[in-house]
Amino acid sequence: MRNRNTFLIALGILALNFALGIHMCTWMNFLKEDLHLPVAWVGLVESLREVPGMFSVLLVAVMAVFVHRTAAGLCLIVFTIGMAGYFEVTGVASLVLVSMVWSLGFHVWAPFSGAMVLDTAPPGRVGEHVGRMQSVGYAAMFAGLVVVFGLGKLWQMQIIHVHIYRWAYLLGGTVALGGAAVSFAISRNIGKTPTRRLLWKREYRLYYLLSFLEGCRKQIFLTLAVLVLVKIHNTPVHHIAAMMILYNFANWFGSPWVGRAIDRFGQRPIMTINYAGVTLVFLGYSLFGQWPVLYVLYCMDNLFNVFNIALTTYLQRIALPERALNPKNPVFRVQTPIAPSLAMGMTANHLASVIVPLVACYVWEHVDYRIPFVFGSLIGVCLLISAQWVGEPTAYATGERPAPGK
């Protein structure tokens, strides 16, 4: 049963990430070549798109009336509507609307799917399991990127004469709809049903801090890195797809390896490598303006994305067990539901994601596009310092003995 459910969860992850791969490598070219948006409008659209992520903890609480498989399936249907909706976009208003729709589906889907992945992990091999499931996502993105690369080359060679972006989004949405259908076949018992209350725990404050800082770092790079290549260096879509194919191929095979390294060495060393690397990448973007160097730096940053497995497994390892139903029994034996905890981390992550695109694009237009990357390197240093506080789980956090004072 575990293998069947793992397979079905993997199919859902595959379907969504195929669509995300298409979106990632066409987005900035779509905004420039199809809709002709200026930089300031790009920042606004990026900011509004991230609003559902900021409220994900509330949305997950609302969706708690459903079992995990139903919630995941419904979220993928919403994601499909938004992604395929790009086909009919005519201006900024409709662009913002469909962007927020697919973002809503994605940001609520992520905590539920993450909880199901953790719930199907073999004991003692959580990092490896999460890494393998993440590699499925990279494989799906790889497939979506190959599709865009092929369409981009055909467009460049004038074999096809229509803008490829809208048709690519429609294809991505169709595949995601298949993932929704698969999700409803997952066992009802996979994933712990979360409580309806919001889940904020003081003991997770380092996890929330890391999530917030990671959101700042991520959004600067997501908003500006490709925008620099497209707006300043006129990089065609098939070049963007080629770079993404390269690093997705590496992450596809590297994810399980990183997961095993986390199981063996713990989260702190992996986070240290990750945050040191992204700090150097940001410094590189602020110091170098040649497009070959920026191509390399862009691939390097995305190669480090695979190391974010450590943050998910860190939450799973520190998740505080709930008190047993019998009040006379002081032993803790049931872990706190993971989905609301993941949603709270996502909310912390997206508090920055709503503000950063607006500020970064404003600074681009009125000062210099390099300044946000300098700020990103400072955030990387803060992440690096914060990661040194990551420790091993305590005995009471694993349920081996009662928590102090309980």
N, C-alpha and C positions, 0 to 999 in steps of 0.2 A: 504493500500500500504506500509506503514512504517513497519508493522509487517511482510509482505511478504519479503521485502528487508532485514530486520533484520535477518530473518530465513535463507535466501540465503547467506548472509555474514557470518553467524555463520557456515554454512556448509563448506564454503571455509576455514574458520579458523580451523575448525575441521579436514579437510583433510590434511592441511599443518602440523598441530601440531601432528597428528598421526605419520607422517613421521619423524618429529623432535624428537619425543619421542623415536622412534626406533634408530635414529642416536645417540642421546645423551648417551644412556646407553650401546651402543655397540662400540663406537668409539675407545676408548683407548684400549679395548681388541682386536679389529680388527687390530689396528696398531701393537700391541705387538705379538699376537698369529698367525695372518694370514700373515702380511707383515714384522714382526720382525724389526720394525724401532727403532733405538736408540733415546735417548731423544733429541739430537740436531736436528735430522730430524723432530721430532714431532713439535718442535718450528718453524721450517721453514714452514712446511705444514700449521700449524695454522695461521702463519703470512700471507702467501699468500692467504689463504682462506678468510681473512678479507679485502683484498684489495677492492673488489666491494663495501663493506660498506663504505669505505672511500670516494668513488666517487659517493655515492648514490644521492647526491644533483644534480650532473650533469646528472646522468641517469634519474632521475625523470623529469628534465627539458626536456630531449629528449623525454621521454614518454608522455609529456604533450599534444602531438598531439592527443592522444586517450582520450576518456572519462574514468572515473575511473574504471568502470567494465571491459572494454576491456584491460586496462593496467594491472589490477589485474589478469585477465585470462591468458594473455600472459606470465606474470611473473611466474605463477604457472606451465605453460607448461615448461618453462626453468628450474624451480626448479625440475620438474619431471625428465627431461633428466639427470640432474646432480645426483640426488639421486639414480635413477635406474642404472646410469652408474657405480656405485661402483661394480656392478656385474661382470664387465669386467676388473677391475683394475688389472694391472700386476706389477706395480712398482711405484716409486716416481713420475715420470713424469705424468702418467695417473691418479694417485691419486690426484695430485695438480690440474690437468685439471678439473676433474669432481667435485672436491670440490669447485673450483672457479665458475663453471657453476651453481650449485645449490645455492651457496651463492649469485651470481648475481640475480637470480630469487627471492630469499628471501628478499634481502635488498632493492630491488625496489618495491616489493609487499608490504612490511610493511608500508611505508608512505601512499600509496593509500588505503590499507585496513583500516589503522588507521583513515584516513580522512572520509571514509565511515561510520565507527563505530561512530565517533563523530557527523556526519551529521544526523544519525538516532536516536540520543539520545533525550529523552523527555526533554523539558525545565526544568531546575532546578534539574535534576537527572542525570547529565552527569557522575559523579563518579560511581554511582550505575550501570548505563548502561555499562560503560567501564569495570567495575568489573564483570558483568554478562557475557560479551563477552569473557573476559579473562578466566573466569571459564570454558567456552566451550573449550578453548584451553587446559586447564589443564585436562579436562575430556578426550579429544582426546589423549593427551600424556599418560594419565593413561591407555587407551586401548592399545596403542602401547607398553607400558612397560609391560603390562600383557602378550602380545604376546611374547615378548623377554624373559620374565621370564619363561614362559612355554617351549619355545624352549631350553632355557639354561638348565632347569632341565632334559628335555629329552636327551639332549646331554651329560650331566653329568652322567645320568643313562645308557648311551650307547644304548638308544633305537633308536636314529638317529646317523648317523656316518659321516655326512658331516658338514663342518663349516657352522654355521647358519647365519653368518653375511651378506654374499652376498645375500642370499635369503630374509632376512629381509629387506635389502635396496630395493630390487626389489619390495617387497610388499608395502613398504612405498611410493615409486614412483608411483605405480599404483593407490593407494588411492589419492595421490595428484593430479593425472591427472583428477580424478573425481571431485575434488574441482575446477579445472580450468573450466571444463564444466559448473558447477553450476554458476561460477562467471559471465559468459556471459549472464545469465538470469536476473541479477540484473538490476534495472531501470537505464536508462541513466542519470537521473536527480540526482542520489545520489552522493554526493561529489561535491564540487565546482571544476570546471576545473581550474587547476593552470596556472599561467602565465608562459611564456617561460623563463623569466629572472630568474637568481639565486636570492634567497631570503635570504639576510643577513640584519638583523635589529639590530641596536645598543641596542634597548630597550629589546632585548631578550638575552643579554649577560650573565645574570645569568643562564638562561636555557641552553645556550651553555656550560658554565663552568661546570654545574652539569652533563651534558651529557658527557663531556670529562672525568671528574673524574670518573663517573660511568663506562665508557668504560675501564679505567685503572683497576679499582677494579674488574669488571666482568671478564676481560680477564685473569687476574692472576688466579682467581679461576677456570674458565672454563678450562684453560690449565693445571694447576698443581694439582687441588684437586683430581680428579679421577686418574690422572697419579701417584700421590703418593700412592694411594690405590692399583693400578694395578702393578706398577713397584716394589714398596718396600714391599707391603704386599700380593702380588699375589691374589688379590681379584677376584673371578670368576664373570662372566658376570651376572649370576642370582642374586648375592648379590647386584651388582650395580642396577639392575632392581628393586629389592625389596626395596632398599632405595628410589629410585625415585618414585616408586608406593606409598610409604608412604607419602612423602611430596606433591606429585601431588594430592593425595586424599584430603589432608588438604587444599591445595590451591584451589582445585576445589570448595569446599564449602566456603572457606574463602574469595575469591575474591569479591563477592557481598557485604559481610560485610565490607571489607576494603573500597570499593567504597562508601558505605553509610556513613562510618566514615569520608571520605574526603569531601563529600557533607555537612556534619554537622559541622566538626571542621576545615576544610581547609587543605591545603597541608603541611604546616610547621610541625604540630605535627606528622603527619604520616611519613614524611621524617626524622624527628629527631629520632623516634623509629627505623626506618629502618637502618639508618647509624650508630647509636650507636650499634645496634645488629651486623651488619656485621663487625664492628671494633673489637668487642669481639671475633667473629668467627676467624678472621685472627690471632689475638693474640693466640687463642687456637691452631691453626694449627702450629704456630711457636714454641709453648712451649711443646706440647704433641706429643708423637710418637706412642702411643698405638692405635691399629686399632679400638677398640670399641669406644674410645673417638673421633677418626676421623670420624667414621660413624655418630655419633651424631652431630658433628660440620658440616659435609657435609649436613645433612638434615636441620639443622638450617639455614644455609646460603640460601638454596633454598626456605625455608619457607619465608624468608624475600623478595624474589623476587616479591611476590604479592604486596608489598608496592610500587613498581615502577609505579603503576597506578597513583600515585600522580604526577609524572613528566609529564606524558601525559596530565593529566587534568590541570596541571599548565600552560602548553603552551596554551591549549584551553581557559583558563580564561584570559591570558594576551594578546592574539592575537589582534593586533592593527587593528581597522577598517580602511578601505580605504576611501578616500574622495568620496563623491557622484558624479555622473556623471555631474550634473549641477554645474559649478564652482562658481556660485553665491550663492549656498546653502552651508554654512559652516558646516552643520550638518553631522556627520559621521554616516553611517548606514550599511555598508557592511564590514564584517570581512575579514582580510587578509586570502587568501587561506591557509588551514592547511597543505596540503600535502607537499609543498615545505619547510615549516617551520619544519615539522617532519623530512624531509630528511636532512636539514641542521643540526639538532640536531643529527641525526644518523651519519652524516659525522664527527661531532665533537667527537662523541662516538668512532668512528672507527679510528680516528687518532692515538689513543693509542693502539687499538687492533692490528694494523699492527706491531708495534714495541715491545710491551710488551712480546709476546710469545718468540721472539728471545732472548731478554735480560734475561727473566726469566729462560729459558732452559739453556742458557749459564752459568748463575749464579749457577744453579742446578749442572751442570757437573763440574764446576771449583771451586766452593766455597762450598755451602751447599743449599739444597733444601728449608730450612726454611727461608732463607734471603728474597726471594720474598714475603713471607707471612708477614714478618715484614714490608716491604715496603707497602704491601696492607693495613695493619692496619693504617699506616700513611695517606694513601689516604682516608681511612674511616674517620679519624679525620678531614681532609680537607673538605670532603663532609658534615660532621656534622656541621662544622662551617659555610660553605657556605649556608646550608639550613636555617640558622637563618635569612638570608636576604630575604627569600621568604615572600611576603606580600599578602594582598588581592588586587584584581583588582581595579584600579582607575575608576572614573566615565567616563573619556573619553575613556578608554580602552573597556568599555562595550557599548559605543555608546550613552550614556545618554547626553553627551555634547561635544562640539568640544575640540580637544586637545589644550593645551596652546600654544599660538603664532601662531595658524593656522587661 
